[in-house]
Amino acid sequence: MSDVLRLVALNAGIAGVGALAVVTLGLRGSRTLVPTIAGLAPAVGLALVGLAATVGAMLGVDVTPAAAAILASLVLLGLLLVARGRSTAPRLRPVGSGLAGRAVEAIALVLLAGLSLTMLRYAAATALDQWDGWAVWGVKAQALYVAGDVWSPVFTEPEYVMHQQGYPVLLPALEALSAGALGRFDPD
């Protein structure tokens, strides 16, 4: 399988987890909400899977796609149990179909497009060969990929203090998941 297909499969799985989380937490209803769920799914999935991988790494669980899938499934199960206990799930209603509803949808789409372009610009600007990527989160991502958790020397030894040991593990964990999907750490 090519690298592109592996990364697409990883991202599709992450978006699937996000969609399940959004639906589990109560965003259900008519077919008109499907675009909303699809729009929220990647961000919610990245947050949920990234946090699951981060907490797993802190507990000594290797940061791999399989382990992250198991941990995310446990989180989804917990969300389902919490949602089942509620008597009524919050429901969103689609915006009206009149001129005002279409105007609101158009404005929201323009804002979302702007936010997406800004996120892409930041993602493109923080490559591993830049200082922050090379010296901070890239080192931690490679350590998570190789050692599996946050108990390796990169995270615990004073020799690595210049790599900002207090830096959050979320981005390195997501990068380590990508490396796990590829089967190698790619510094490019």
C-alpha positions, 0 to 999 in steps of 0.5 A: 500500500502506498504512503498516500493510501496509508495516510488517507486510511488513517485520516478516514479512521480519525474522521470516522471516530469524530463522526461517531463521537458527534453523533453519540453526543447528540447531533442527530436528526435529519439528513440536512445535518449530514454536512455539519457532522461531516464538517465537525468529524475531522476536528473532533476525531483529531482531538479525540484520537490525539488525546487518547494517544497522548493519555495512552502514552502517559500510561505506557501504552505505545502510540500506534494506530492500533493502540489509538484505535482501541483507546478511541473505541474505549472513549467512544464507549464511555461517551455512549454510556454517558449519552445513554444516561441522559433523558434527552439528547440536545438536537440541532435544527437546520437553518431555515430554507429561506433567504435568511437561512441561505445567507447564514449558511453562506457566511458560515461556509466562508468563515469555515473556508477562511479558517481551513485556509489559515490552518493549512497555512500554519500546517505548511509553515511548521515543517519538521525542518523548521526550528519548532518542528526539528528541535521540539515536537519532531524529536518527541514524535520520533521518540514516541514512534520509536519508544512508544510512550513518554517514559523514554529518555527524550521525555525524562532525562535532563540532557534533553531539556533544550527540547522543551520537556514541558511541550504538550505531547498532542502534536507529537502523538499525532505525528507518531500515529502518522509514522506508525501508519507509514511504518517509518518516521519520515522527517520530511 
